[in-house]
Amino acid sequence: MEFLFIIDPIAHLQPHHDTSLALMAAAHEQGHKVWFCTVNDLFVDQGYCKAWARPVTLQLDEQPFYQAGTAQRISLTQTPVVFMRKDPPVDRQYLLATYLLDRVDPERTLVVNAPHGLRAANEKMYALNFARYLPETLVTSRAQEVFTFLEIHGQAVLKPLDGKGGEGIFLLDSRDKNLKALIELSTQFEMIPVMVQRYLPEARQGDKRIIVLAGQPLGAVLRVPQADDVRGNLRVGGTAVATSITPHEAEICAHLASQLLADGLYFVGLDVIGPYLTEINLTSPTGIQEIDQLHGTHLADAVIRWAVTQRAS
């Protein structure tokens, strides 16, 4: 079977961290032909989505970790499985790529995640569909709304709606003399809405990333922040720690499953702090390699086997 992975430039990816590379390597090891391209390589010809893609073989423990062939013109409708794995931000380039992917026949090609789902589900806002599991949350561009929220809760975490990897996240404190400036910076002087959530003290023990495939939890990793940082993201220095999925977290996954599947969001990462769901990552969720390294699992193999089963059914 052939797999196409739409990724950021492959030379910039980290062979022992990046989930896209783990999935590509697993597909290669299972005997499938693996192609890769960037969103700039996609095009539509006569109504069908195609790409200038390169075949690739991977050995993540070697250097260089990949060997790529010459770019060829391939049809995505003739490619059984396509993984859309470009990192955020979900900007104009990203959104236009999802419109090109709309021209892939879903009866012949599985696109993970579905382009309509990627457009509809902002990684911060989508979690509001499951408010019963969220901490107190405000989305606004108005500074006074944030001040009022802080008067009630004392501390809060501010997140840009289009951020990634911990970028632009601030811990807000009602006593901070820089508070007004932080809000001005984040909202671009009340022009751009941001998400503000009640600060959860449990965050000091870690932010849990749960990998969910077709509505079912596969595994989890706890991301513990450094002592001088509020963010647990591995990209900004958080430490990966072994963990398990609690019954409450399994309940959250079960509650989300039907909506995720209806929106074509097959491969996602849930972020949980204490008992609360805080975010749903769906553009290019990561964490598989850390989970495998800590638990001796092979989650990428399971994802590829699932994709093959979907195309065979």
N, C-alpha and C positions, 0 to 999 in steps of 0.2 A: 504494500500500500504506500501511497505517496502522501507526505505531510509538507505543508508550507507554513513557515513561521515568519510573521511580519514583526520585525524587531527594530530596535535602535541599532546603530552601527555595531556589528558583531565584535570588532576589535576593542570596543569600549566596555564590553561586558566582562564580569568577573567570573572566572570558571568555577570557583568554589563557593559562590554565593548566589549567582543569578539563576532564578527558576526557569527562565526560558532556555538557558543552556542545558539544564538538567533534563527538561522535557525533550529537547532536540537529541541529546545523547541517548536517552532511553529509547526514543523511536529508532535511532540508528542501530543500537544494540539489539533491538528486537527484529532487525532485518528489513526495516522500512526505508524507502528512499526519502531523504530529508532535503528540503529546499529552504532558502531564506531570502528575504528581501526587506526593504524599508517601505514606508508608506509612499515615498516619492517614486517607487518603482511600479506602483499600481496604475492601471489605466483601463478604460472601457473602449472596446472596439466592437462595433455592430451590436451594441446592447449587452455585451458580456464582459465581465470583469476579468482582466488578465494581468500579468506581472512579468517584469524582467527579473528573474530569480536565478540564484546560483545554487547548484547542488553542493552539499557539504558533508564531510565526515568529521566526527569529534572524538577526541580522547582528552577528557578534562584534566587528567593527571599529567599530561605531557605538555611540552612547550615547543612550538606553538600548539594550542589546544584544539585548533581546527584546521582543516584543509578544504578550501573552497574551489570549485570549478568555475568555468566560464559562464557568464550570465546568458540565460536562454529565455525565450518568450514562451510562457506557459499560460494555459487557461485555468482559472480557478474552478471553473465548473467541471473540469476534468481531474481536479485534485480532490480526493475524498475528504481530507481534513485540513482546515486552515486555522491556525492559532493567531489571533490578533493580539500582539503582546508589546505594542509600543508603550513606553512609559508616558505618564502625564507630563506636562499639562494637557488637558483636553481643550486644545486651542483650535483655531480655524483649520490648520493643516490636519489635525486629528479628526475633526468632525467631517471634513470633506472626504477623508479616506473612508469613513463609515458609509457615506453615500455611494462611493464606488463599490464597496462590499455588498451593498444592497442588490447589486447586479449579479450576485452569485446565486445560483439555483439551490435553495435549501433542500430540495428533494435529492440532490446529487452530491452536495458538499456540506459538511458540518463546519460551521464557523464558530469558534470559541474565543470570545463570547460574541453573541449575535449582534450585528451592527445596530439594530433598532434598540436593543437593550443598553448598549454602550451610550447611545445618544440620550436615552430617557433617564438613565440612572447616574446622576452626579454622585460621586463617592461619599460626599458629606450629606447631601440632602436626601439621598435614597433611604438612609437609615431612619428618617422621620416617618416612613411608612410603618415602622414597628415601634412606635413611641412608647409602648408599655415597657419596653426593655431599656429605654434611653434614660440617662440622667437629665435633669432640667436643662433645656436647650433653647437658645434664642438665635434667630437668624435676622440680622438687621444691618443697615448701613448707618444708623443714627447713633451718635455718641450718647445722647441722653438715655436711650434704651439700655445701653451697656452699663451706664452709671447706675440706673435703677436696678438692673440685674445684680450688680455687685453689692448694692446696699442690702439686698436680700441674702445673698450667698457669701459675701466676703471675698472669695477668690473664685476665679474662673479661668478656663483655658480658651484662648481665641485661636481659631483656625481659618485660614483662607479657604474658600470653597473650591478653588482649583489648584490647591497645593499638593505636594507629594513629599514623601520621605522625611517628614518633620519640618520642611521648609516653611517659614513664616508663622510658626506656632509660638504663642507667647502665654506665659502665666500672668494673669491680671490680678492685681490686688488693689482694693479700694483705697489703701493708704499710700500707694506708689505715686510719687510726684511726677513720674514720667507717664502716667496713665493716659492723659489726654493726648500726648504726642504719639503713643503706641496705637491708639485708636485712629488717630488721623492718618498715620502711616499705613495701617492695615486696610482702612476703608477708602483710602485716597480722598480724604476730606469729605467723607459721607457720600461718596459716589458709588462704592462697591460694597455689596453685602458680605458679611462674614458670619461664621458660626461661633457662638459663645456657649460653652457648656460648664456647668458647675464643676469646680475642681474636685476630683476624687482622691482622697488621701491614699487609697489603695494603689494608686499609680506608682508610689515609691517602691512597692513590691513587684511591679512589672505590668506591662501591657501585653495581653495574650493575643497572639495571632492564630486563628483557627482556619485551616484550609478546608474548604467545602467543595465537594465535587458532586454535581447533579443533586444538590440538596442534602448530601450526607457528609458529616465531618470525617476527614481523612486523618488529621493529626494536628498538633498544636505546638507552638513554641512560645515561651515567655521571654519578653524583651525588657530587660531591667535597665532603667536609666542610670547614667553616671550620677555621682553624688551632687554635682554642680549643675545638673540639667534636668528639666522637667520632661524631656522627650525620651522615650524608650526606643525609638527607631534605630535599627542597626546601622543605617546609613550615617547617623550622626553620633555613633559611639555607644549605643546600647549594647548590652551583653545578652547573648542567647543562652537561655537556661531551659533544661528539660522540664516538661510539665505534662499534665494529662487533661482530658476534657471532663469537666464535672457534669453531673446530671442536669444542673440548671443550664449549663452551656449547651448540652445536647437538646434541651427543651427549646432554647433560642433557635438552634439550627432547624429543628423540626417545624417551628412556627414560621420561619422564613422560607422553607423549601418550596412550597407551591408557588409563591410569588416569584422567587428566583427563576424557577423553571419556566413559568409563564412568560417572563421577560427574556428568556434565552441566555440567562446568566448562569452558565454551567460550572464555571471555575472561579471561585471568589475567595477572598480572605476576610474574615470577620475579625474586628478588633474589639476585645472585651477587657474592661478594667473592673475588677471586683465582680459584682453581679450585673454590671451594665454593658450593653452594646454601645460602642461609641462611633464606629465607622464601618462601612462595607466597601472593601477594595475590589474592584472588578476590571480595571483596565489591564494591569499586569501584576496581579498579586504575587508576592514572593514569600519565602520562608521554607520552601520544600527542602532545600539543601541543608539548612540548619536543623530541621526536624530529623532528617535522615542521619546526619552526623551525630546527633544526640541520642537517638533511639535505635539506630541500626536498621531503619526501615528503608523502603525503596518506593516512595510515593510517586515519583515520576513514572515508574513502570506501571503503576496502577492507573494513572491518568491516561497513558497511551493505550493500555489495554481497554479501558472504558471507551475511548474514542473509536478504536477499531470495532468494538462491539456495536456501537451506535451506527456505524456505516454498514455493518453486516446485517443489521436487523431491518 
